[in-house]
Amino acid sequence: MVAHSAALMHGLPAAPCGMARRTPTLLMETCMPQPAIPRLARCPLAAAAALCLAALPLHGHTQTPAQAPKPGQSAARTYQLPAQPLAQSLAALAAQAGLQLVADPARIGQRAAPALAPTADLPQALRTLLAGTGLQGRVQGQTLVISPAPAQAAAAASSAGDAQTLPAVTVQAAPETATGPVLGYAARRSATATKTDTPLVETPQSVSVIGAEEIEAKGMREVLDTLTYTPGVLPRMWGHDGRDYEFMMLRGFADIEAQNFLDGLAQMSFVDVASPTEVYGMERIEVLRGPASATFGRADVGGIVHRVSKRPTLDEPVREVQAQLGNYRHRQLAFDYGGKLGEQVAYRLVGLARQGRTQDRYPTGEWDTTKRQYFAPSLLWQPSAATRLTLLAAVLRHNASDDVGYQADGNGQPTQVREGDPRYSRIKYNNWSLGYELRHDFNAQWGLRQNFRYAKRNTDKRHMYSSLEDDGRTFTRTAERNEGNLRQTSLDTYVEGRFQTGAARHQLIAGLDFTQARGFETQKSTPAPDLDLYNPVYHPITPPGVVTESFGPNKLRILGLYVQDQMRMGEQWLLTLSGRHDTGKVQDASSARGGQNKSRTDKAFTGRAALTWLAPGGWAPYVSYGTSFLPAFDAFDSLEAKPTTGKQWELGVKYQPPGRSLLLAAAVYDLRKRNITVTNPITNRDEQVGAMRSRGLELEAKGRPLPALPGLHVTAAYTYSDVKGVSGDTWRVEAGKTAIQVPKHMASLWLDYRFAEGSLRGLNLGLGARHVGRRWDDAANTRAQPGYTLVDASLRYDLGANWRLALNVNNLFNKKYFASNAFDGWWRGEQRSATITATYRW
């Protein structure tokens, strides 16, 4: 079986006020009275609370005052919208006009807006949308204000009939930002690829965003669940794992220790010390595919997964409690509560408690179990519009069975036998972190950004290792106990500025990134009773008491200096240039070195160059080139391991139709990775096994594809991946052979429909399918696991303004399959899981 499985693979605003488009003031009076409107279902606000919905200019462009229309003129734009809730139409219209929208959600409420035929007349567009509502719209500078029409006009409209209504809609209390909520499925902005709040359509690299609304709709409980409908990602490469090791492949490469990022900073691991994330505490999960070193420094060339925490806001309160039940005796309670403490301070408290069984059990009938507690308080202090300080803390405790694989018999076939012991094999995490985010604008052009986090992680892992004797039935076992800890300090400071040189407008960042980590783990071991494959009897295990080996203490210090310039040349060309220099020093005093402290220093320059054409109609083709740098830290032989390096070419196109919640993306890439480090399961030591190349195609669609069906949300993805060895002839990599565990084809489709009227109003139905193709089990490509297709479903119903009931089922037809048979063990795939969730919001 696999030894030490944790180490196997291995904001400035979008535009300053002075740069935004200016539009003449106009006033429209509508001709119908306003009917009574119930409060919003998901974001109830005080009736007097103003709602600011800042919208992005078309294609993300801004216009300087010199380019603004003269008074009395409208901007040279065409406005077109589908029939949809009025709140969404107003937000989309503001986006197309390059304005911010200010409105009271209680006045917009449940109203529906008609389809808007193409028109260049903004006043006419507003008249069409607001007809019969008793509301009026006017543009003041850069703001579109929706307010009640004068009483005389409203009274004159009283005979015109009632306004059409739809079920209550959620309206964001702020413009979408790179760290804020995603409205619907199709995000518009992200900072993961650039560190700046950038429209996704202008980001010259493949980025997928999974927001909290999508996570809830699909009933996702773990980070790996959120990635199952994302292109280029193979989650759960080792099958179901109650330990919550976040094993995944990105473009064919897996490195749990270098793919994990939270709120702009790395979450490192060390041997068995891991950094799992509680999904309920996240606002969004973002996947950046391809090199990230020009932005983050130490990272894997295949990509990273960036988790963005829920955080306080001064815009609206958050009030949510949730109870959940499921098969395997799953039980969960959670809460999300926040609000304002005066005009400058806001808070948020997120917590969760969960326990239950997993899908795995022993031949004797004893089940694996898991427990988790999570608490994340945060505090926002915003003394002025120019300064914003957010404090973020989190505590996570996780206790789970450590025995996850199944033994093979003498012929290599899977059995029901497990090498561990139901009362001994456990793993416990006790992790906490404390940090802050500081944002300060010196003026409309320049600002300072700083992110800091100190994290402490402790792991106690009791596990068993075994080997099958020549008789084909006796497993000789060793009981081990690994106790490890990791301390990590991260500080990232940079300035961000906007300025113009000639015809080029620049968004520049320059900064310094420092990370320091110390990892240490001891291993105790002792012989354990043998296990008969055909008559397994699990005896009491005597815990080992003598340290037989130590890993570390390993110390890592990395200092990175970086600069990035996003240059807009005219209205259609965007050139992105990034460069970074890292110096990394590793010290290792493992027992294998006699406890002597030895060190190694590595230096590297990484960068990215990309060109994007912002074509008319929402299209954005791009080409990019980037490199990566990953010095060893988690390796058992860190000093001998050369830094893993990589490079990638990517050609892609993105499409975001103006005024619609839809994002389409396609990309082809050629990626090379050298000095690949993996742990040999036989020698329990790290080896560098050569070089590999990855080529592929990724397609993705997210959002509302059909204007005629505004209640339909879609997530679709396809991945073609060709990953082969370039050099090497080892147990892990063979030149010319396909990499193990990498499927050539993956595809997924999720459809979610909300009924907006009639007797089914408030009902949401979701149905999805995901396919993973054949995967090789060995480097020589002689054994393979067949592909599989899983079906997922959801049913959600809104009971009035406060309650929501949901049923989610994953692997609806309970398809039985093995995720992997690599390294002489069998890892089962996900079996059917079902949960019922009751959520109350007020």
Beta strands, then each sheet from edge to edge (+ up, - down):
strand 1: 51-54
strand 2: 79-81
strand 3: 84-85
strand 4: 100-103
strand 5: 112-113
strand 6: 116-119
strand 7: 135-140
strand 8: 143-148
strand 9: 189-190
strand 10: 198-199
strand 11: 206-211
strand 12: 233-235
strand 13: 248-250
strand 14: 260-262
strand 15: 265-266
strand 16: 282-289
strand 17: 303-309
strand 18: 318-326
strand 19: 330-340
strand 20: 345-361
strand 21: 367-384
strand 22: 387-401
strand 23: 426-441
strand 24: 446-468
strand 25: 474-501
strand 26: 504-532
strand 27: 547-569
strand 28: 573-588
strand 29: 598-613
strand 30: 619-630
strand 31: 644-655
strand 32: 662-674
strand 33: 677-679
strand 34: 686-688
strand 35: 691-703
strand 36: 712-727
strand 37: 745-754
strand 38: 763-772
strand 39: 775-776
strand 40: 784-785
strand 41: 788-799
strand 42: 803-810
strand 43: 818-820
strand 44: 827-828
strand 45: 833-841
sheet 1: 1+ 4- 8- 7+
sheet 2: 2+ 6-
sheet 3: 3+ 5-
sheet 4: 9+ 10-
sheet 5: 11+ 16- 17+ 14+ 15-
sheet 6: 12+ 13-
sheet 7: 18+ 19- 20+ 21- 22+ 23- 24+ 25- 26+ 27- 28+ 29- 30+ 31- 32+ 35- 36+ 37- 38+ 41- 42+ 45- 18+
sheet 8: 33+ 34-
sheet 9: 39+ 40-
sheet 10: 43+ 44-
end
